[in-house]
Amino acid sequence: MTTPRLRDPASLTEAAAEELAALAAEIARHDELYHTQDAPEISDADYDALVRRNRAIEARFPPLIREDSPSRRVGAATAEGFAKSRHGEPMLSLNNVFSEAEFAEFCASIRRFLRVPAEQPLHFVAEPKIDGLSINLLYEDGVFVKGVTRGDGTEGEDVTANLLTMPSLPRRLHAPFPARIEIRGEVFMDKADFLAFRATQEKAAEEREERRARGEKLGDAVVVPVNPRNAAAGSVRQLNPRITASRPLKLFAYAMGAASEAPADSHHAFLQRLAQWGFAVNPLSKLLDNEADAEAFQRGIGEQRASLAYDIDGVVYKIDRLDWQRRLGFVGRAPRWATAWKFPAEQATTVLQDIEIQVGRTGALTPRAVMQPVTVGGVVVRHATLHNEDEIARKDVRIGDTVILQRAGDVIPQILGVVLEKRPAGAVPFAFPTTCPVCGSHAIRDGEDVVRRCTGGLVCSAQTVERLKHFASRRAMDIEGLGEENIQLLFDQGLVKSPADIFRLRDHRDALLALESWGDRKVGKLLDAIEARRSVALERFIFALGIRRIGEQNAKLLARHYHTLEEWRGKMMAAHVIGSEAREELGSIQGIGPAIAEELVEFFAEPRAVAALDDLVAQAPPLPAEAAAASDSPFAGKTLVFTGTLETMTRDEAEAQAERLGAKVTKSVSKKTDFVVVGADAGSKATKAAELGLRVLTEAEYRSLAGL
């Protein structure tokens, strides 16, 4: 008997590794041909054979499984949740325009900021605005390493495992490419894919209800999405990547985030580079020679809208020059160099069945329309805001009326008016309540305020609950698992009456376990999520307090100016005295007007509010504000005032630049001011600076110190 010749194990491993590398490259190529170029070269059966061969080798040689293996597209083990991940550059939202006049004003603002003469054209790139889920894709040395949702713009959820299930996502970039680059994109579902998926979910939901009726085990809840965007977002945020893999998701890439080097000098050129790297780029995107071409492009896309395979709600217009984008920068949470021109909202008619009064966290009584369900823009709408009692009176909206409904910006439902010829006999004008429907306290209108507010304050449970919901919300403290329903439940159970109580829940574990459907796993996840948010950035903390008129941007301004909670609290307490140094300092902060300053002073003048704040700080002290620039910047942490006419840049551009360098830009000169930058025709501010002996810089001196 002849002894069989055995191959060297090392040679077997080497051969397997070589074949896996070849299979990864070949399958990636076919993925690009099929999903990006719509030009497949092989049949589905042949493609499946390649995938099966890859899996068979990996099963025989597990240590050889590659990071870019096609098998990783079907996901990994179910995750317990999503880790948080910070973007290299913020993913901020866009401001909107809704008319040719508003777009013209947007263009004019760019010209004013950059001092671009009227005869010089503004080149824009126009891109259909896909209604999907924005994501941030990180590539290092050309290899995809991480995918993160937009989140709050600063940090989002790490959904890498789910994105790896999408065949249309390039695993590797075609050279050349920067060593490190963030690529922004939109995950979406085609209309046809969505309808098929929704039908599947509806059938699954019906079968689940049938099991319920028979008393059988139900299994996981079934979510029936209302529109393609929700379907895409829900699919990407699945804890089990295998569920994501089963969903018909697509991807368009459209922008660049942080990068080790710029791969292009214009946005249009960058889109071309994205296509070269293997990304799908919307083929309808177009470079416009000047802003006058935008109106025709907008009209043309609007005419195509209904026939497109995917949902869009407008067109995004971006300045093409990347150097201009950098100079323009951002204002608030939106870029100065881009805007979304939204389409007119879709309309429908329905019957107003009731008007409910909701009480918000600031005591505002807001009327909400309850209507017969109607589909508007592909979404079933049952409720719409009526804003305030003056708006109800102006539109003369009555219960029983047939009303004209639209979704503003295809998002927010609102009532436009009444079909008077269909008004039922006996319909009477709505009587707005003068007492709080929750606590019974007087509801008053202060001065010219159009909003009627409950005077119950901290004794009004509705205000308390709404403040708690705001505190725990994603844009505020972002406590995973502490949504509106759970906040209401914990409040009703007496476990959470103040923000500080949230961080004391660890002392009430047994009470939590006693709640219906609250098992050890659910309680443990919630307590872990709370602990993870015990120390957040100061700007988040300030926003989470829910002080009237203190939105995210104002919270950021306050955090940047005062830097620590102790400094902010002390200055706000001192600002109660009109004419005090602290009050003047507060009023000098760029972006903080008199009304905002008054709200802050009133908050800190309320002993119960300060006590609640101090109680919260004892449980969850916030972190100091992050420096806005490198510590070696000569303006980091310094207070600057600009006065007079500058030659090389506009005042807005100079102030934005100084803030990027870490400076605090204020409107008035005081002894706390570190630098006063004077241009031509400087007036009283320059005089006061000289009187106080402050350091005065010419524009040239400022630019030199700033390294401009």
Stockholm file with secondary structure:
# STOCKHOLM 1.0

chainA/1-708         MTTPRLRDPASLTEAAAEELAALAAEIARHDELYHTQDAPEISDADYDALVRRNRAIEARFPPLIREDSPSRRVGAATAEGFAKSRHGEPMLSLNNVFSEAEFAEFCASIRRFLRVPAEQPLHFVAEPKIDGLSINLLYEDGVFVKGVTRGDGTEGEDVTANLLTMPSLPRRLHAPFPARIEIRGEVFMDKADFLAFRATQEKAAEEREERRARGEKLGDAVVVPVNPRNAAAGSVRQLNPRITASRPLKLFAYAMGAASEAPADSHHAFLQRLAQWGFAVNPLSKLLDNEADAEAFQRGIGEQRASLAYDIDGVVYKIDRLDWQRRLGFVGRAPRWATAWKFPAEQATTVLQDIEIQVGRTGALTPRAVMQPVTVGGVVVRHATLHNEDEIARKDVRIGDTVILQRAGDVIPQILGVVLEKRPAGAVPFAFPTTCPVCGSHAIRDGEDVVRRCTGGLVCSAQTVERLKHFASRRAMDIEGLGEENIQLLFDQGLVKSPADIFRLRDHRDALLALESWGDRKVGKLLDAIEARRSVALERFIFALGIRRIGEQNAKLLARHYHTLEEWRGKMMAAHVIGSEAREELGSIQGIGPAIAEELVEFFAEPRAVAALDDLVAQAPPLPAEAAAASDSPFAGKTLVFTGTLETMTRDEAEAQAERLGAKVTKSVSKKTDFVVVGADAGSKATKAAELGLRVLTEAEYRSLAGL
#=GR chainA/1-708 SS CCCCCCCCHHHHHHHHHHHHHHHHHHHHHHHIIIIISSCCCSCHHHHHHHHHHHHHHHHHCGGGCCTTCGGGGGCCSCCSSCCEEECSSCCCCCCEECSHHHHHHHHHHHHHHHTCCTTSCCCEEEEEEECSEEEEEEEETTEEEEEEECTTSSEEEBCHHHHTTCTTSCSBCCSSCCSEEEEEEEEECCHHHHHHHHHHHHHHHHHHHHHHHHTCCCCSCCCCCSSHHHHHHHHHTCSSHHHHHTSCCEEEEEEEEEESSCSCSBHHHHHHHHHHHTCCCCTTCEEESSGGGHHHHHHHHHHHGGGSSSCEEEEEEEESBHHHHHHHCEETTEESSEEEEECCCCEEEEEEEEEEEEECTTCBEEEEEEEEEEEETTEEEEEEECCSHHHHHHHTCCTTCEEEEEEETTTEEEEEEECGGGCCTTCCCCCCCSBCTTTCCBEECCTTCSSCEESCGGGCHHHHHHHHHHHHSTTTTCCTTCCHHHHHHHHHTTSCSSHHHHTTGGGGHHHHHTSTTCCHHHHHHHHHHHHHTSSCBHHHHHHHTTCTTCCHHHHHHHHHHHCSHHHHHHHHHHTTSTTCHHHHHHHHBTTCCHHHHHHHHHHHHCHHHHHHHHHHHHHSCCBCCCCSSCTTCTTTTCEEEEESBCSSSCHHHHHHHHHHTTCEEBSSCCTTCCEEEECBTCCHHHHHHHHHTCEEEEHHHHHHHHTC
#=GC SS_cons         CCCCCCCCHHHHHHHHHHHHHHHHHHHHHHHIIIIISSCCCSCHHHHHHHHHHHHHHHHHCGGGCCTTCGGGGGCCSCCSSCCEEECSSCCCCCCEECSHHHHHHHHHHHHHHHTCCTTSCCCEEEEEEECSEEEEEEEETTEEEEEEECTTSSEEEBCHHHHTTCTTSCSBCCSSCCSEEEEEEEEECCHHHHHHHHHHHHHHHHHHHHHHHHTCCCCSCCCCCSSHHHHHHHHHTCSSHHHHHTSCCEEEEEEEEEESSCSCSBHHHHHHHHHHHTCCCCTTCEEESSGGGHHHHHHHHHHHGGGSSSCEEEEEEEESBHHHHHHHCEETTEESSEEEEECCCCEEEEEEEEEEEEECTTCBEEEEEEEEEEEETTEEEEEEECCSHHHHHHHTCCTTCEEEEEEETTTEEEEEEECGGGCCTTCCCCCCCSBCTTTCCBEECCTTCSSCEESCGGGCHHHHHHHHHHHHSTTTTCCTTCCHHHHHHHHHTTSCSSHHHHTTGGGGHHHHHTSTTCCHHHHHHHHHHHHHTSSCBHHHHHHHTTCTTCCHHHHHHHHHHHCSHHHHHHHHHHTTSTTCHHHHHHHHBTTCCHHHHHHHHHHHHCHHHHHHHHHHHHHSCCBCCCCSSCTTCTTTTCEEEEESBCSSSCHHHHHHHHHHTTCEEBSSCCTTCCEEEECBTCCHHHHHHHHHTCEEEEHHHHHHHHTC
//
